[in-house]
C-alpha cells in the first residue's frame, strides 16, 4: 500500500519547517521569512549549527562518492529534506548516470518542493512517508520502480535519527532496514552528539526552544548502537570531518568536535 498524500491546500507556509530551516542555513532559497527568522534564532543560540550542517552536507558528498566507488548504484535517503544543490542524486549520478535515488520525507511541503526539483529526473524521486514506515516506503510504486533490494543498496540516515526521540524506536527502525537489505549493502549514519566539546546540555535545551521539532541528541556510545550487526567501514564512528577527509582545507578538520556530529558507515556482511 502507499501513503495518502494530503492536498496542496494542507501545506502550511505560516509555520517554520525543519527542512526549509535546514535549506536556509545551507544557503538555499527554498525557504520563507518564517523559516529564516527561526533559523537565525537557532543559529544565535547554537553558533556552530551552520558549520555543523555544512559538515553534514560534506559528509553526504564524501559518503555517496565512496559508495558509488564500491559499486552501489541505488540509494534510499531517509528524512532527506529538500534535495537542493549537492544532494545525493547529483553526486551519485555525476559518477554513475544510471544511479537511482529514492528520497523520503514526512513534511508535505518538502515533498512538494522536491517534486519540482526532481521533475525531469527519471532516476530520482521523493515519496511522502515517515522513515519509520518501512512497509509503506518499500511498497510505494516509486520505490519498487527504482530500487531492487535483492541487490546491494545504501540506506542513508543523515542527521535524521535525532528526530526519532525514543531510543528503542530509533534502534528498532535502523534494525528493520538492516534486515531487509541484502548482503553487501551499506547503512550510513550521521548524528548530532553532546559530548567531548560538542553541544552542551544547556545549549541543546536552548536550541529546542526555537527548533520546531523535538530532538534527542545522543552520546557517542548511544550512536554506536545503531551499527549493531554491521561491519564498520574504516575509520569507524568518528566526528564527521574525520570520515574520509578530502584535504587539509576541509571544514573543521582541525577542530572536528565543533561540528557536534558523529558519522560512520556500516556494511551488511
C-alpha positions in Angstrom: 0.0 0.0 0.0 1.1 3.6 -0.4 0.6 6.5 2.0 -2.2 9.0 1.1 -0.9 12.5 0.2 -2.7 15.4 1.6 -3.8 18.1 -0.9 -1.6 21.0 -1.6 -4.1 23.1 0.4 -2.9 21.4 3.5 0.7 22.6 3.1 1.4 25.2 5.8 3.6 28.2 4.9 2.9 30.2 8.1 4.9 27.9 10.4 8.7 27.2 10.2 9.6 23.9 8.5 12.7 21.9 9.7 13.6 21.2 6.0 13.3 24.9 5.0 15.3 26.0 8.0 18.0 23.5 7.0 17.8 24.7 3.4 18.3 28.3 4.5 21.2 27.5 6.8 22.9 25.7 3.8 22.5 28.8 1.7 19.5 27.5 -0.3 16.5 29.5 -1.5 13.6 27.1 -0.9 12.5 28.9 2.3 10.3 31.6 3.6 10.5 34.5 6.1 9.1 32.4 8.9 11.9 29.8 8.3 14.6 32.5 8.1 13.6 34.0 11.4 13.6 30.6 13.2 16.9 29.7 11.6 18.5 32.9 12.7 17.3 32.4 16.3 18.5 28.8 16.2 22.0 29.8 14.9 22.2 32.6 17.5 21.6 30.0 20.3 23.9 27.4 18.7 26.7 29.4 16.9 28.2 26.3 15.4 25.0 25.0 13.9 25.6 26.3 10.5 29.0 24.8 10.3 27.6 21.5 11.6 25.0 21.4 8.9 27.7 22.2 6.3 29.9 19.5 7.7 27.0 17.1 7.4 26.5 18.1 3.8 30.2 17.5 3.1 29.9 14.1 4.8 27.0 13.3 2.5 29.1 14.1 -0.6 32.1 12.0 0.6 30.0 9.0 1.6 28.0 9.0 -1.7 31.2 9.1 -3.7 32.6 6.3 -1.6 29.5 4.1 -2.0 29.4 4.6 -5.8 33.1 3.6 -5.9 32.1 0.4 -4.1 29.6 -0.4 -6.9 26.4 0.9 -5.2 24.0 2.4 -7.7 20.8 2.6 -5.7 20.2 4.8 -2.7 17.3 5.3 -0.2 17.7 8.7 1.6 15.5 8.8 4.7 14.4 12.2 6.0 16.1 13.8 3.1 14.8 17.3 3.3 14.8 19.4 0.2 17.3 18.0 -2.4 19.0 21.2 -3.3 22.4 21.5 -4.9 25.0 18.9 -3.8 22.5 16.3 -2.7 22.5 12.5 -3.3 21.2 12.4 -6.8 23.6 15.0 -8.2 26.6 13.4 -6.6 25.7 9.8 -7.4 24.6 10.5 -11.0 27.6 12.5 -11.8 29.7 9.4 -11.1 27.2 7.0 -12.4 24.4 8.4 -14.6 22.3 5.3 -14.1 22.3 5.6 -10.3 18.8 5.6 -8.8 17.7 7.5 -5.7 14.5 7.5 -3.6 14.2 10.3 -1.2 11.8 10.0 1.7 10.4 12.9 3.9 7.4 13.2 6.1 6.9 17.0 5.6 4.5 17.6 2.8 5.9 21.0 1.9 9.3 19.3 1.5 7.8 16.7 -0.9 6.2 19.4 -3.0 9.4 21.4 -3.3 11.3 18.2 -4.1 8.9 17.1 -6.8 9.5 20.3 -8.7 13.3 19.9 -8.3 13.3 16.3 -9.4 10.6 16.6 -12.1 12.9 16.0 -15.1 15.0 13.2 -13.4 13.5 9.8 -14.2 16.0 8.0 -11.9 15.3 10.1 -8.8 12.0 10.6 -6.9 10.7 11.5 -3.5 7.9 9.9 -1.6 5.8 11.2 1.3 6.3 8.9 4.3 7.8 8.7 7.8 11.1 6.9 7.9 9.6 4.5 10.5 7.0 3.3 7.9 9.2 0.7 6.3 6.5 -1.3 4.6 4.8 1.9 3.3 8.2 3.0 1.8 9.1 -0.3 0.3 5.6 -0.9 -1.1 5.4 2.5 -2.7 5.3 2.2 -6.5 8.1 4.7 -6.9 10.4 2.7 -4.6 9.5 -0.5 -6.4 10.2 1.1 -9.8 13.6 2.4 -8.9 15.1 0.1 -6.2 15.8 -3.6 -6.3 16.7 -4.6 -2.7 17.7 -8.1 -3.9 20.8 -6.3 -5.0 23.2 -4.2 -2.8 21.9 -0.8 -1.9 22.6 2.1 0.5 20.3 3.5 3.1 21.2 6.9 4.4 20.2 8.2 7.9 22.0 11.5 7.7 21.3 13.8 10.6 17.8 12.4 11.0 17.7 9.8 13.7 17.7 12.5 16.4 14.1 13.2 15.4 13.1 9.7 16.5 13.3 10.7 20.1 12.5 7.3 21.7 15.8 5.3 21.8 14.3 1.9 21.4 12.1 3.0 18.5 15.2 4.6 16.8 17.3 1.4 17.2 14.4 -0.8 16.0 13.9 1.4 12.9 17.6 1.0 11.9 17.4 -2.7 12.5 14.4 -3.1 10.3 16.2 -1.6 7.4 19.3 -3.7 8.0 17.1 -6.9 7.9 15.6 -6.1 4.5 18.9 -5.2 2.9 20.9 -7.9 1.0 24.5 -8.8 1.8 26.9 -6.2 0.7 24.6 -3.3 1.3 25.5 -0.3 3.4 24.0 2.0 6.0 25.4 5.4 6.5 24.6 7.4 9.7 25.4 10.9 10.9 24.0 12.1 14.3 24.4 15.1 16.5 26.2 14.5 19.8 26.6 16.3 23.1 29.9 15.1 24.3 33.6 15.8 24.0 33.4 19.5 23.3 30.3 19.4 21.3 26.9 20.8 22.3 26.4 21.2 26.0 23.1 20.1 27.6 22.4 23.8 28.2 22.9 24.7 24.5 20.7 21.8 23.5 17.9 22.9 25.8 18.1 26.4 24.4 18.1 25.1 20.8 15.0 23.0 21.5 13.1 26.2 22.4 13.4 27.7 18.9 13.5 24.5 16.8 10.1 23.3 15.6 10.6 19.6 16.2 11.7 17.7 19.4 15.1 16.1 19.1 17.2 13.6 21.1 20.9 14.5 20.9 22.7 11.2 21.7 26.1 10.3 23.1 28.8 8.5 21.0 28.0 5.3 22.9 24.3 5.6 22.0 25.1 6.3 18.4 27.4 3.3 18.2 24.5 1.0 18.9 22.9 1.9 15.5 25.7 -0.1 13.8 24.8 -3.4 15.5 25.2 -6.3 13.1 27.2 -4.2 10.6 30.9 -4.2 9.6 32.2 -0.7 10.2 34.0 0.9 7.3 37.3 2.4 8.4 37.8 4.7 10.4 34.6 3.7 12.2 32.4 6.1 14.0 34.2 9.4 14.2 33.5 13.1 14.2 32.1 13.8 10.7 35.1 15.9 9.4 37.4 12.9 10.1 35.5 10.4 7.9 37.5 10.1 4.7 38.5 13.8 4.6 39.3 15.2 1.1 42.0 17.6 2.0 43.6 19.9 4.6 41.1 22.6 3.9 38.0 20.6 4.8 35.7 22.4 7.2 36.5 21.9 10.9 39.1 19.2 10.1 41.4 20.9 12.7 38.6 21.1 15.3 36.2 18.3 14.4 34.5 18.3 17.8 33.0 21.7 17.0 30.8 20.0 14.4 29.0 18.2 17.2 28.3 15.4 14.7 29.4 11.8 14.7 29.3 9.9 11.4 30.1 6.4 10.2 29.2 3.7 7.6 28.4 0.1 8.1 28.3 -2.8 5.6 26.0 -5.7 5.9 28.3 -8.8 6.0 
